[in-house]
């Protein structure tokens, strides 16, 4: 199999600048796309001098579109980095950020609140409080699964065993959610199903600030793990000979992935395929296995993919949005299929 060497230099710098430009253009395009038409040429005027434009444009821009576009950037970046970390740790090209069952744990927390206690939170005054309770429940569910995975990782040396147990945790949690769905009322079930479709436009400015702090925290832990992930690429035996503490490395990477994935799932719902597809696009474009290159590349490509998904979800002419989770699946599945066929060809050749 052909080895892809770490690549740093003019090619990497130019590619990052190019991706930054694409992300900036898509971000601006996302600001002007929607039911209320705002001319592209007046976007900067609305942002820099909001008092000189139509008050409706100002409200739409600052209360809805900017938070939604920022959420797309933050969520896409976080999921892409989570997927990169999981593919590295498990050395599995189809590993994603939900492979540890973190997303399922967050989903269980939301299911307990919505399906179990949904009738308590009704009425306009309780809507805001119930939103925070759902987020807290999602975080709590993700934290419980994280605790189980970390407890297993301290006792089990084989990384594939941890992968299988993580999948089993996720399956068990999904089974509990299915039971809750079976016994829930129709209105509560509809609310939960809508949450599982994912949403980028439901966050308030306060919630967005909390999400930003959470994602930055996860990124900081991830940056501290970049050298460890490069060593893990060499294999467990060689990494051990280099003096790498694999248990502490796993815990650090699992913690970062859990914060990133759990936070995105808590605020936006489960969003699939971004974490699986984007790291492969980063390796393809940058032609590098160095995580110091793949980390910023995955951040930019994750933001681009979710911005494109948000734009596609607004394509229907009526004042409705397609579920963002469905759009990311339609964009990500061809990439995952290409990965499978490519690996199959490599196995056949060898």
C-alpha positions as CSV (number, residue, x, y, z in Angstrom):
1,X,0.0,0.0,0.0
2,X,1.4,3.4,-0.9
3,X,2.6,5.4,2.0
4,X,1.4,9.1,2.2
5,X,4.2,11.1,3.8
6,X,3.6,14.1,6.0
7,X,3.4,17.2,3.8
8,X,4.1,20.7,4.9
9,X,5.0,23.6,2.6
10,X,3.6,25.9,0.0
11,X,1.1,23.3,-1.2
12,X,-0.4,23.0,2.3
13,X,-0.4,26.7,3.0
14,X,-2.1,27.6,-0.3
15,X,-4.7,24.8,0.1
16,X,-5.6,26.1,3.6
17,X,-5.9,29.7,2.2
18,X,-8.1,28.3,-0.6
19,X,-10.3,26.4,1.8
20,X,-10.6,29.5,4.0
21,X,-11.8,31.5,1.0
22,X,-14.4,28.9,0.1
23,X,-15.6,28.7,3.7
24,X,-15.9,32.5,3.9
25,X,-17.8,32.6,0.6
26,X,-20.2,29.9,1.7
27,X,-20.7,31.6,5.1
28,X,-21.7,34.9,3.4
29,X,-23.9,33.0,0.9
30,X,-25.6,31.3,3.9
31,X,-26.4,34.7,5.3
32,X,-28.3,35.8,2.2
33,X,-30.2,32.6,1.7
34,X,-33.6,32.2,3.2
35,X,-37.3,33.2,3.0
36,X,-36.5,36.9,3.6
37,X,-34.5,38.2,0.6
38,X,-31.4,40.2,1.6
39,X,-29.2,41.4,-1.4
40,X,-25.7,40.0,-1.3
41,X,-24.2,43.5,-1.8
42,X,-25.9,44.8,1.4
43,X,-24.7,42.0,3.7
44,X,-21.6,43.9,4.8
45,X,-23.7,47.1,5.3
46,X,-26.1,45.1,7.5
47,X,-23.2,43.7,9.5
48,X,-21.1,46.9,9.9
49,X,-23.9,49.5,10.0
50,X,-27.1,47.7,11.2
51,X,-28.8,51.0,12.0
52,X,-28.8,52.1,8.4
53,X,-30.7,49.1,6.9
54,X,-34.2,47.7,7.1
55,X,-35.0,46.7,10.8
56,X,-36.4,43.4,9.5
57,X,-33.1,42.6,7.7
58,X,-31.3,43.5,10.9
59,X,-33.4,41.1,13.0
60,X,-33.2,38.3,10.5
61,X,-29.5,38.6,10.2
62,X,-28.5,38.9,13.8
63,X,-31.2,36.7,15.4
64,X,-31.4,33.9,12.9
65,X,-28.9,33.7,10.1
66,X,-25.6,34.6,11.8
67,X,-26.2,32.1,14.7
68,X,-27.3,29.4,12.2
69,X,-24.2,29.9,10.0
70,X,-21.9,30.0,13.0
71,X,-23.5,26.8,14.3
72,X,-22.8,25.1,10.9
73,X,-19.2,26.1,11.0
74,X,-18.7,25.1,14.7
75,X,-20.6,21.8,14.4
76,X,-19.0,20.7,11.1
77,X,-15.5,21.4,12.4
78,X,-16.2,19.6,15.7
79,X,-17.6,16.5,14.0
80,X,-14.8,16.4,11.5
81,X,-12.1,16.5,14.2
82,X,-13.9,13.9,16.2
83,X,-14.0,11.6,13.2
84,X,-10.3,12.1,12.5
85,X,-9.4,11.2,16.0
86,X,-11.6,8.0,16.1
87,X,-10.2,6.8,12.7
88,X,-6.7,7.3,14.0
89,X,-7.2,5.6,17.4
90,X,-9.1,2.6,16.0
91,X,-7.1,2.6,12.7
92,X,-10.5,2.0,11.0
93,X,-11.4,4.1,7.9
94,X,-15.1,3.8,8.7
95,X,-14.9,4.9,12.3
96,X,-16.9,8.0,13.1
97,X,-17.5,10.3,16.1
98,X,-20.5,8.2,17.2
99,X,-18.5,4.9,17.3
100,X,-18.1,5.1,21.1
101,X,-21.8,5.4,21.6
102,X,-21.6,9.1,22.7
103,X,-24.3,10.3,20.3
104,X,-26.5,7.4,21.4
105,X,-26.0,8.4,25.0
106,X,-27.0,12.0,24.2
107,X,-30.0,10.7,22.4
108,X,-31.0,8.7,25.4
109,X,-30.8,11.8,27.6
110,X,-33.1,13.7,25.3
111,X,-35.5,10.8,25.0
112,X,-35.8,10.6,28.7
113,X,-36.7,14.2,28.9
114,X,-39.0,14.5,25.8
115,X,-40.6,11.0,25.9
116,X,-40.6,10.5,29.7
117,X,-41.3,14.0,31.0
118,X,-42.4,15.9,28.0
119,X,-45.8,16.8,29.4
120,X,-44.2,18.8,32.2
121,X,-42.6,21.3,29.8
122,X,-45.4,22.8,27.8
123,X,-46.4,26.4,27.3
124,X,-44.5,29.4,26.0
125,X,-42.9,30.3,29.3
126,X,-41.4,26.9,29.8
127,X,-40.1,26.5,26.2
128,X,-36.8,28.2,26.9
129,X,-36.2,26.2,30.1
130,X,-37.1,22.9,28.5
131,X,-34.6,23.7,25.7
132,X,-31.8,24.0,28.3
133,X,-33.1,20.8,30.1
134,X,-32.8,18.9,26.9
135,X,-29.3,20.1,26.3
136,X,-28.3,19.2,29.9
137,X,-29.9,15.8,29.5
138,X,-28.0,15.2,26.3
139,X,-24.7,16.1,27.9
140,X,-25.5,13.9,30.9
141,X,-26.3,10.9,28.6
142,X,-23.1,11.4,26.7
143,X,-21.1,11.7,30.0
144,X,-22.5,8.4,31.3
145,X,-21.4,6.6,28.1
146,X,-18.0,8.3,28.2
147,X,-17.6,7.1,31.8
148,X,-18.3,3.5,30.7
149,X,-15.9,3.7,27.8
150,X,-13.1,5.2,29.9
151,X,-13.7,2.5,32.6
152,X,-13.3,-0.2,29.9
153,X,-10.3,1.5,28.3
154,X,-8.5,1.4,31.7
155,X,-8.9,-2.4,31.9
156,X,-8.8,-3.5,28.3
157,X,-5.6,-3.2,26.3
158,X,-6.9,-4.3,22.8
159,X,-8.3,-1.2,21.0
160,X,-10.6,-3.4,18.8
161,X,-12.3,-4.7,21.9
162,X,-13.0,-1.2,23.0
163,X,-14.4,-0.5,19.6
164,X,-16.8,-3.5,19.8
165,X,-17.8,-2.6,23.4
166,X,-18.5,1.0,22.3
167,X,-20.8,-0.2,19.5
168,X,-22.5,-2.5,22.0
169,X,-23.1,0.4,24.4
170,X,-24.6,2.4,21.6
171,X,-26.8,-0.5,20.6
172,X,-28.0,-1.0,24.1
173,X,-28.8,2.7,24.5
174,X,-30.7,2.6,21.2
175,X,-32.8,-0.3,22.4
176,X,-33.8,1.7,25.5
177,X,-34.8,4.6,23.3
178,X,-36.9,2.3,21.1
179,X,-38.8,1.1,24.2
180,X,-39.4,4.7,25.3
181,X,-40.7,5.5,21.8
182,X,-43.0,2.5,21.8
183,X,-44.7,3.7,25.0
184,X,-44.7,7.4,24.3
185,X,-47.5,9.6,23.1
186,X,-47.8,10.7,19.5
187,X,-47.0,14.3,20.1
188,X,-43.9,13.6,22.2
189,X,-42.8,11.0,19.7
190,X,-43.0,13.6,16.9
191,X,-41.0,16.1,18.9
192,X,-38.2,13.5,19.5
193,X,-38.2,12.3,15.9
194,X,-37.8,16.0,14.7
195,X,-34.8,16.3,17.1
196,X,-33.2,13.3,15.6
197,X,-33.3,14.9,12.2
198,X,-30.8,17.6,13.3
199,X,-31.1,21.4,13.3
200,X,-28.7,24.3,12.9
201,X,-31.2,27.1,13.3
202,X,-32.7,26.5,16.7
203,X,-30.0,27.9,18.9
204,X,-30.3,31.2,20.8
205,X,-27.2,33.5,21.1
206,X,-26.7,32.4,24.7
207,X,-26.8,28.7,23.7
208,X,-24.4,29.4,20.8
209,X,-21.9,31.0,23.2
210,X,-22.0,27.9,25.4
211,X,-21.5,25.6,22.4
212,X,-18.6,27.7,21.2
213,X,-16.9,27.4,24.7
214,X,-17.5,23.7,24.7
215,X,-16.0,23.2,21.2
216,X,-13.0,25.3,21.9
217,X,-12.3,23.2,25.0
218,X,-12.5,20.1,22.9
219,X,-10.2,21.6,20.3
220,X,-7.6,22.5,22.9
221,X,-7.5,18.9,24.2
222,X,-7.3,17.7,20.6
223,X,-4.3,20.0,19.9
224,X,-2.6,18.5,22.9
225,X,-3.1,15.1,21.5
226,X,-1.8,15.7,17.9
227,X,1.7,14.3,18.6
228,X,0.2,11.3,20.4
229,X,-2.0,10.6,17.3
230,X,0.9,10.8,15.0
231,X,2.7,8.2,17.1
232,X,-0.4,6.0,17.2
233,X,-0.3,5.8,13.4
234,X,2.8,3.7,13.7
235,X,1.0,0.9,15.5
236,X,0.6,0.0,19.2
237,X,3.8,-2.0,19.5
238,X,6.1,0.7,18.0
239,X,4.2,3.4,19.9
240,X,4.9,1.5,23.1
241,X,8.6,1.2,22.3
242,X,8.6,5.0,21.9
243,X,7.4,5.4,25.4
244,X,3.8,6.4,24.6
245,X,1.4,5.8,27.5
246,X,-1.5,4.4,25.4
247,X,-4.1,4.4,28.2
248,X,-3.6,8.1,29.0
249,X,-3.5,8.9,25.2
250,X,-6.8,7.0,24.7
251,X,-8.5,8.8,27.6
252,X,-7.3,12.2,26.4
253,X,-8.6,11.5,22.8
254,X,-11.8,10.0,24.0
255,X,-12.4,13.0,26.3
256,X,-11.9,15.4,23.4
257,X,-14.2,13.4,21.1
258,X,-16.9,13.1,23.7
259,X,-16.9,16.9,24.4
260,X,-17.0,17.7,20.7
261,X,-19.6,15.1,19.7
262,X,-21.6,15.3,22.8
263,X,-21.9,19.1,22.6
264,X,-22.9,19.1,18.9
265,X,-25.5,16.4,19.5
266,X,-26.8,18.2,22.6
267,X,-27.3,21.5,20.8
268,X,-28.0,20.4,17.2
269,X,-29.2,16.8,17.4
270,X,-27.4,13.8,15.8
271,X,-25.7,14.8,12.5
272,X,-24.2,11.9,10.7
273,X,-21.5,11.2,8.0
274,X,-19.6,14.5,8.5
275,X,-17.2,12.8,10.9
276,X,-16.7,9.8,8.6
277,X,-16.3,11.5,5.3
278,X,-14.4,14.7,6.0
279,X,-11.1,13.2,7.4
280,X,-10.8,11.1,4.2
281,X,-11.3,14.3,2.1
282,X,-8.6,16.0,4.2
283,X,-6.1,13.1,3.6
284,X,-6.9,13.1,-0.1
285,X,-6.5,16.9,-0.6
286,X,-3.5,17.4,1.6
287,X,-1.8,14.1,0.8
288,X,-0.5,13.8,4.3
289,X,-0.9,11.6,7.4
290,X,0.5,14.3,9.7
291,X,-2.3,15.4,12.2
292,X,-0.7,18.8,12.4
293,X,-1.8,19.2,8.8
294,X,-5.0,17.2,8.9
295,X,-6.4,19.0,12.1
296,X,-6.8,22.4,10.4
297,X,-7.7,20.8,7.1
298,X,-10.5,18.8,8.8
299,X,-11.8,21.9,10.6
300,X,-12.1,23.8,7.3
301,X,-13.6,20.9,5.3
302,X,-16.1,20.1,8.1
303,X,-17.2,23.7,8.2
304,X,-17.5,23.7,4.4
305,X,-19.5,20.5,4.3
306,X,-22.1,21.6,6.9
307,X,-22.4,25.0,5.3
308,X,-23.2,23.3,1.9
309,X,-25.6,21.0,3.7
310,X,-27.4,24.0,5.3
311,X,-27.6,25.7,1.9
312,X,-29.0,22.6,0.2
313,X,-31.5,22.2,3.0
314,X,-33.0,25.6,2.1
315,X,-33.4,24.8,-1.6
316,X,-37.1,24.1,-1.5
317,X,-39.0,27.2,-2.5
318,X,-41.5,27.0,0.4
319,X,-40.6,28.4,3.9
320,X,-39.4,25.0,5.1
321,X,-36.1,23.4,5.6
322,X,-35.0,19.8,4.8
323,X,-33.6,17.9,7.8
324,X,-29.9,18.7,7.9
325,X,-29.1,15.1,8.9
326,X,-30.7,13.8,5.7
327,X,-28.7,16.2,3.6
328,X,-25.4,15.3,5.2
329,X,-26.2,11.6,4.7
330,X,-26.9,12.3,0.9
331,X,-23.5,14.1,0.7
332,X,-21.5,11.8,2.9
333,X,-22.7,8.3,1.7
334,X,-21.1,8.6,-1.8
335,X,-17.8,9.5,-0.1
336,X,-18.1,6.5,2.3
337,X,-18.9,4.2,-0.7
338,X,-15.9,5.5,-2.6
339,X,-13.7,4.7,0.5
340,X,-15.1,1.2,0.7
341,X,-14.5,0.5,-3.0
342,X,-11.1,2.1,-3.0
343,X,-10.0,-0.1,0.0
344,X,-11.5,-3.2,-1.8
345,X,-9.4,-2.4,-4.9
346,X,-6.3,-2.1,-2.7
347,X,-6.9,-5.4,-1.1
348,X,-7.4,-7.1,-4.5
349,X,-4.2,-5.6,-5.9
350,X,-2.2,-6.7,-2.9
